[in-house]
Each structure stands twice: as structure tokens, then as C-alpha cells.
Amino acid sequence: MASKRIVQSSVNWAAIAERVPEADKASYLAFKAKSDGYLRKMLASPAEPLKIDWAAYKNKVAVPGLVDNFEKLYSAIKIPYPEDKYSAAIDKHEKEIAKGVEEFKAESEVIIQQAEKRIAEINSLLPFSQMTYEDAAYIQPQLTLDLENKPSFWPHEEIDYVFDEPEAETPQIEEQKKIDAAH
């Protein structure tokens, strides 16, 4: 049992304290104090049970065999160290999380490579100050005006050439039409 006894707390309280928000500092300190109290109580008790001087009790107790019976019962008591039910589950969960982190890193690496490729494409373009309208239309055709297929009328707004569907009739438009007709 002595080999399973902890020597010091395995909790890194300083690392936890850095992550605790200011609003929860009081409850964190209360929890730490309670944990330290339990640890102190455990460390105050001996790792092995105290040795009993059975010979001294045999000399003092008049009933024959009573001390021998107590000694036999006392030596038969075995208090088991609690079995570890959770370490395997925690290790399994840690491996799953590590696998998820590796997948995320691989996905992120692909995204980073795509972004670097796009940055290289952008850097290889002509500067906007040197571009002609034809260059811009070739590079980004969806952002340029197509006056033949989608003519734009004054005032030239983005909605004029991005959406070809007519605007849906709403109660506000109907009301405005009635007001306009009344004038």
C-alpha cells in the first residue's frame, strides 16, 4: 500500500489558476483549499496501519484467547486500494481527441495550401493601377458589367446587374403605387 501512496499533489494549481476567469476566482480558491485540506489529512495518516503490541494486551486481558481472536481478525482485514476504473477511459478519450486534432491539422494544412496558392495567384496579377477593363473582366468576369446581356440603367446600382429577377410585390410597394396614382 505504501507504493501506491502519493508523495505530492499531481495537480498543477498554477496552470489552472491562469485559466480561471476573474469571476470564478473565489470558487476556485475554495475548491483548492478543500482539496489541500483532504491532501493534508491523507498525508497526516501513516501509509501502513500502526503495529499493535499484541503481547502487551495478552498480559493485561484476563480472558484467554480473546486477544488471539482479535489478532487473527485484525490480520485478516484487507482494505483494498480502490481499483482504477477511469484511467483507461481517459486514455481512450485522450487518443480520440489526439486523432481529432491530427485530422483538424491535416484539414487546416489543406486549407493553408489552398490559401497560399490563391495568394500566389493574386501576387502574380497585374497591379490594379496597371490593369485595363479587359484585364479585370478576364480575371473576375462576375464583377464586371455585361452591358450586352445585362444592361444597367441610371442609377447604376449593383442590384441592376447582379439579379435578373424582378422584385417581389410587397404591401409597401402596393401602398406606394396607390399613393403615386392618387397624385
C-alpha positions as semicolon CSV with decimal commas, in nm:
position;residue;x (nm);y (nm);z (nm)
1;M;0,000;0,000;0,000
2;A;0,292;0,232;0,061
3;S;0,391;0,214;-0,304
4;K;0,052;0,349;-0,410
5;R;0,076;0,643;-0,172
6;I;0,119;0,978;-0,341
7;V;0,411;1,192;-0,241
8;Q;0,279;1,526;-0,355
9;S;-0,019;1,667;-0,536
10;S;-0,014;1,589;-0,905
11;V;-0,237;1,887;-0,979
12;N;-0,066;2,188;-1,136
13;W;-0,256;2,457;-0,946
14;A;-0,060;2,742;-1,107
15;A;-0,159;2,632;-1,458
16;I;-0,523;2,601;-1,352
17;A;-0,516;2,943;-1,181
18;E;-0,403;3,106;-1,506
19;R;-0,709;2,970;-1,687
20;V;-0,971;3,055;-1,422
21;P;-1,175;3,367;-1,508
22;E;-1,178;3,650;-1,257
23;A;-1,546;3,589;-1,180
24;D;-1,470;3,231;-1,067
25;K;-1,155;3,300;-0,861
26;A;-1,340;3,274;-0,528
27;S;-1,490;2,933;-0,604
28;Y;-1,153;2,817;-0,743
29;L;-0,975;2,920;-0,422
30;A;-1,242;2,747;-0,209
31;F;-1,203;2,428;-0,414
32;K;-0,823;2,444;-0,385
33;A;-0,844;2,495;-0,007
34;K;-1,078;2,196;0,028
35;S;-0,850;1,981;-0,189
36;D;-0,543;2,086;0,010
37;G;-0,727;2,001;0,334
38;Y;-0,803;1,650;0,209
39;L;-0,445;1,606;0,095
40;R;-0,311;1,721;0,435
41;K;-0,540;1,477;0,619
42;M;-0,431;1,191;0,396
43;L;-0,062;1,273;0,432
44;A;-0,100;1,304;0,813
45;S;-0,214;0,943;0,842
46;P;0,051;0,673;0,809
47;A;0,079;0,476;0,486
48;E;0,071;0,146;0,675
49;P;-0,158;0,077;0,973
50;L;0,005;0,107;1,312
51;K;0,158;-0,210;1,460
52;I;-0,028;-0,335;1,762
53;D;0,165;-0,481;2,057
54;W;-0,045;-0,797;2,098
55;A;0,186;-0,939;2,367
56;A;0,113;-0,642;2,595
57;Y;-0,263;-0,695;2,552
58;K;-0,228;-1,068;2,623
59;N;-0,066;-0,984;2,958
60;K;-0,338;-0,731;3,050
61;V;-0,656;-0,910;2,930
62;A;-0,771;-1,189;3,160
63;V;-0,998;-1,374;2,914
64;P;-0,790;-1,644;2,742
65;G;-0,799;-1,648;2,360
66;L;-0,975;-1,310;2,328
67;V;-0,660;-1,124;2,223
68;D;-0,559;-1,409;1,991
69;N;-0,904;-1,393;1,829
70;F;-0,875;-1,013;1,785
71;E;-0,523;-1,052;1,645
72;K;-0,645;-1,311;1,394
73;L;-0,940;-1,096;1,287
74;Y;-0,724;-0,783;1,267
75;S;-0,464;-0,952;1,048
76;A;-0,741;-1,091;0,822
77;I;-0,870;-0,743;0,739
78;K;-0,751;-0,631;0,400
79;I;-0,859;-0,288;0,286
80;P;-0,826;-0,286;-0,091
81;Y;-0,685;0,009;-0,273
82;P;-0,962;0,144;-0,496
83;E;-0,941;-0,001;-0,844
84;D;-0,869;0,234;-1,129
85;K;-1,184;0,240;-1,341
86;Y;-1,130;0,569;-1,517
87;S;-0,772;0,584;-1,644
88;A;-0,847;0,356;-1,939
89;A;-1,148;0,566;-2,039
90;I;-0,948;0,886;-2,000
91;D;-0,662;0,744;-2,209
92;K;-0,910;0,632;-2,476
93;H;-1,073;0,976;-2,479
94;E;-0,731;1,139;-2,500
95;K;-0,641;0,924;-2,802
96;E;-0,971;1,015;-2,970
97;I;-0,904;1,384;-2,909
98;A;-0,548;1,347;-3,039
99;K;-0,684;1,176;-3,351
100;G;-0,934;1,461;-3,396
101;V;-0,656;1,716;-3,354
102;E;-0,447;1,540;-3,618
103;E;-0,744;1,536;-3,858
104;F;-0,800;1,905;-3,793
105;K;-0,433;1,977;-3,854
106;A;-0,446;1,785;-4,184
107;E;-0,761;1,972;-4,294
108;S;-0,605;2,301;-4,188
109;E;-0,290;2,220;-4,384
110;V;-0,501;2,167;-4,698
111;I;-0,678;2,499;-4,640
112;I;-0,346;2,673;-4,581
113;Q;-0,204;2,531;-4,904
114;Q;-0,513;2,648;-5,096
115;A;-0,482;2,993;-4,939
116;E;-0,110;3,012;-5,021
117;K;-0,188;2,910;-5,379
118;R;-0,454;3,184;-5,402
119;I;-0,213;3,438;-5,253
120;A;0,047;3,339;-5,512
121;E;-0,216;3,385;-5,787
122;I;-0,310;3,728;-5,653
123;N;0,053;3,834;-5,625
124;S;0,115;3,728;-5,986
125;L;-0,165;3,955;-6,114
126;L;-0,106;4,297;-6,257
127;P;-0,137;4,578;-6,007
128;F;-0,480;4,742;-6,027
129;S;-0,321;5,069;-6,132
130;Q;-0,184;4,899;-6,446
131;M;-0,494;4,689;-6,529
132;T;-0,729;4,766;-6,813
133;Y;-1,102;4,694;-6,804
134;E;-1,041;4,392;-7,024
135;D;-0,783;4,254;-6,779
136;A;-1,026;4,297;-6,490
137;A;-1,309;4,134;-6,688
138;Y;-1,082;3,840;-6,774
139;I;-0,973;3,790;-6,413
140;Q;-1,311;3,845;-6,240
141;P;-1,591;3,820;-6,500
142;Q;-1,867;3,807;-6,239
143;L;-1,770;4,151;-6,106
144;T;-1,773;4,338;-6,437
145;L;-2,064;4,495;-6,621
146;D;-2,201;4,296;-6,912
147;L;-2,389;4,568;-7,096
148;E;-2,493;4,342;-7,384
149;N;-2,656;4,067;-7,178
150;K;-2,748;4,265;-6,866
151;P;-2,782;4,636;-6,939
152;S;-2,767;4,872;-6,646
153;F;-2,967;5,192;-6,632
154;W;-2,910;5,500;-6,429
155;P;-2,867;5,498;-6,130
156;H;-2,620;5,216;-6,179
157;E;-2,659;5,004;-5,871
158;E;-2,520;4,662;-5,805
159;I;-2,868;4,513;-5,789
160;D;-2,931;4,619;-6,152
161;Y;-2,688;4,371;-6,297
162;V;-2,649;4,107;-6,027
163;F;-3,012;3,994;-6,003
164;D;-3,224;3,945;-6,314
165;E;-3,547;3,853;-6,134
166;P;-3,796;4,135;-6,077
167;E;-3,855;4,247;-5,723
168;A;-4,145;4,073;-5,549
169;E;-4,457;4,280;-5,487
170;T;-4,484;4,369;-5,120
171;P;-4,761;4,552;-4,933
172;Q;-4,536;4,858;-4,909
173;I;-4,492;4,869;-5,288
174;E;-4,868;4,832;-5,343
175;E;-4,934;5,114;-5,098
176;Q;-4,676;5,337;-5,268
177;K;-4,835;5,268;-5,608
178;K;-5,174;5,378;-5,474
179;I;-5,021;5,697;-5,332
180;D;-4,846;5,768;-5,663
181;A;-5,166;5,708;-5,859
182;A;-5,358;5,949;-5,635
183;H;-5,128;6,240;-5,723
